Structures are given as C-alpha cells and as structure tokens.
C-alpha cells in the first residue's frame, strides 16, 4: 500500500482476513479454475477444431526427417572413414610385402 507521504506501508491483512489465508484462497481458486478449463485436454487435442494434433504430427515428421538425415550423414561419414582406413592398411601391407621381396 502506498503512503500519501511517499512511503510504503506493509499490509498483513486483506480486510479482516490475514494475508497468508487470503493468498492461499486466491491460489486455490486460481488452480481450481485452471483445472476446470483443462479437464478434457486430451479430448481437446483430438478434436476437429484443434490444430494441436496437426502441430504435434508436423513436429514429429520434422524430427524424424532430421534424425534420418543426420543418421544417413553419419553412416556415410563412418563408411568413408572405414574405406580410408582399409585403404591405408592395404597400402601398408603391400609396402611391407614389397620390401621383403
């Protein structure tokens, strides 16, 4: 509460109700209202009017595509590395055989 002289007053009651009780009642009422509004959230997602299901499906498709591309790139990189490693090993073995002869 503001003091007309520019200071701040401390409140410990709302009317005749202690502030902690008033705050608790406010929180309970707010959460009860939110609970009533969100009771059928699953039905809301699957309703024809809700774009949420389409958004979830779109997000999952983008995620699956990104995973597939990254997996493919990783496999190509691994295969390329394996080819280089095998080629180097074959060259070393060939040089070793050529040096013995």
ChimeraX attribute file (.defattr): number of C-alpha atoms within 10 A of each C-alpha:
attribute: neighborCount
match mode: 1-to-1
recipient: residues
	/A:1	8
	/A:2	9
	/A:3	9
	/A:4	8
	/A:5	6
	/A:6	7
	/A:7	9
	/A:8	10
	/A:9	10
	/A:10	9
	/A:11	10
	/A:12	12
	/A:13	12
	/A:14	12
	/A:15	9
	/A:16	8
	/A:17	11
	/A:18	12
	/A:19	14
	/A:20	12
	/A:21	12
	/A:22	16
	/A:23	13
	/A:24	11
	/A:25	12
	/A:26	12
	/A:27	12
	/A:28	12
	/A:29	12
	/A:30	11
	/A:31	12
	/A:32	12
	/A:33	11
	/A:34	11
	/A:35	11
	/A:36	9
	/A:37	10
	/A:38	11
	/A:39	10
	/A:40	10
	/A:41	10
	/A:42	10
	/A:43	10
	/A:44	15
	/A:45	16
	/A:46	13
	/A:47	12
	/A:48	10
	/A:49	9
	/A:50	12
	/A:51	12
	/A:52	14
	/A:53	16
	/A:54	12
	/A:55	12
	/A:56	12
	/A:57	11
	/A:58	12
	/A:59	12
	/A:60	12
	/A:61	12
	/A:62	12
	/A:63	12
	/A:64	12
	/A:65	12
	/A:66	12
	/A:67	12
	/A:68	12
	/A:69	12
	/A:70	12
	/A:71	12
	/A:72	12
	/A:73	12
	/A:74	12
	/A:75	12
	/A:76	12
	/A:77	12
	/A:78	12
	/A:79	12
	/A:80	12
	/A:81	12
	/A:82	12
	/A:83	12
	/A:84	12
	/A:85	12
	/A:86	12
	/A:87	12
	/A:88	12
	/A:89	12
	/A:90	12
	/A:91	12
	/A:92	12
	/A:93	12
	/A:94	11
	/A:95	11
	/A:96	11
	/A:97	10
	/A:98	9
	/A:99	8
	/A:100	6
	/A:101	5
